Structure formats: C-alpha cells, structure tokens
C-alpha cells in the first residue's frame, strides 16, 4: 500500500515561496503513477493544485499556474511543491496524494498546515 | 472551468439512506469520484469511476451518474458516516482538469 508523508515549514512569510515535499513509501515513483497536490483552506473545501507523472509531465490549476512548480525526485522517491509569492489566501492544509490513473486520488498523506503570516 | 455543485448539508437518521448529489453540465459524460473526509483527517476515496468501490469500502456506499447529476448513496447510515463528502472529476478537455465539488456535510441525527 502506498504511504505518503508531507514535510516542510509550517509558517511562511508573505511574498516568499512555500516549499513542501512528499515522501512516498510502499511504491517506487519511477514505476509509474501520477502524484498530486491538493489544498484546503481552514473551514473550506478542497482545491486541486496540480499533478505530475513520474516522467515529469505536469498539469496545473490555471489559477495557480504562474506561481506553482511540481517536480519529482525519483532518486529520493519523493515529489515536491513550490508556490511562490504567497499571501494569506494561500494559508491551508496541503495534501499530497497518489493517482494511479491520474483521474482520481487513491491514497493521501495526512496533510500539513501552512500558515502565511509575517 | 468546470463547476460541480453540491448541497451544503444533508441530514439522515441512523439506518436510513443518505443521497448526496453533485451537479455539473453533462456530468453523465464524465467519470465521477467521491471522497469522505472526517474532521481533522485526510480525505478517503469511497467511490471511483461513478460506481466502483476501493478495497475496504463497505457496500453501503454506492454511486450513480446520469445527465447533469451524479449521486453518492449511503445505505443503512451509521454514526461513523458523519463526515464531509466531496465529488471530483478530471476534465481532460479543460485547462483546469482537476475539479472538486463544493462539499456536503452529512449529519447523522
């Protein structure tokens, strides 16, 4: 069974870059699958941020595309999210997830709260 | 981008049936997936491809999709089913392919 664990700073200053990593266990990223990031502002619904294939092909939410980069590091069996020029509106719980067939997310990490504040 | 609309809340008595709708333009032509999220926890996939259940999900959870509405049905509702439920589609023809519904809070009376 695939297991995912997010890590990264819980507090980011406005205008800086949010950086998170998702460590994958129980499956080798280089074997396939798609991998995604989803976020949830406090008390609100889920928002898809973007997805990446193990080969590096990416899909991004157009409302975030200019600020988002998702990458894969097969040597470390992990993938990462960078979101630049953050504001308070980017405060959310960030989840990483696997998507065996791209279209839906079958396994999720526990999530990590990132607060944007000075 | 594609919009998925869900009722904010649904209330149901234990043992009864809960139906959660997900509305979208011609959603019947797309595959719909459903997630359950309990407070403080990550979402869990409960139905994929309209009506398939992942391993470990009770048969009480079922799905259907036709026309402009997809439906998640929870039969013989239990107290442990109280949670938020989200529908989701992957609109491959769009530049915004990953779309989640607005979410429905299911309350067990």
Contacts between the chains, C-beta under 8 A, distances in Angstrom:
chain1	res1	chain2	res2	distance
A	36	B	98	7.3
A	38	B	43	8.0
A	38	B	100	7.8
A	45	B	86	6.7
A	45	B	100	6.3
A	45	B	101	7.6
A	45	B	102	5.7
A	45	B	103	4.4
A	46	B	35	7.6
A	46	B	37	8.0
A	46	B	43	6.8
A	46	B	86	5.5
A	46	B	88	7.8
A	46	B	100	4.3
A	46	B	103	7.3
A	47	B	100	6.8
A	48	B	88	8.0
A	48	B	98	3.3
A	48	B	99	6.8
A	48	B	100	6.3
A	50	B	98	7.7
A	51	B	98	6.6
A	59	B	97	5.8
A	59	B	98	7.1
A	61	B	96	6.2
A	61	B	98	6.8
A	62	B	1	7.3
A	62	B	95	5.2
A	62	B	96	5.2
A	63	B	96	7.6
A	95	B	42	5.8
A	95	B	43	7.5
A	102	B	90	6.4
A	103	B	31	6.1
A	103	B	33	7.1
A	103	B	89	7.9
A	103	B	90	3.7
A	104	B	31	7.8
A	104	B	33	3.9
A	104	B	45	6.3
A	104	B	48	4.9
A	104	B	49	7.7
A	104	B	88	6.5
A	104	B	90	7.0
A	105	B	33	7.9
A	105	B	35	7.7
A	105	B	43	7.6
A	105	B	45	6.6
A	105	B	88	7.8
A	106	B	45	5.4
A	106	B	48	7.6
A	106	B	54	6.6
A	108	B	42	4.1
A	108	B	43	5.8
A	108	B	44	7.3
A	109	B	42	6.5
A	110	B	41	7.9
A	110	B	42	5.6
A	111	B	42	5.3
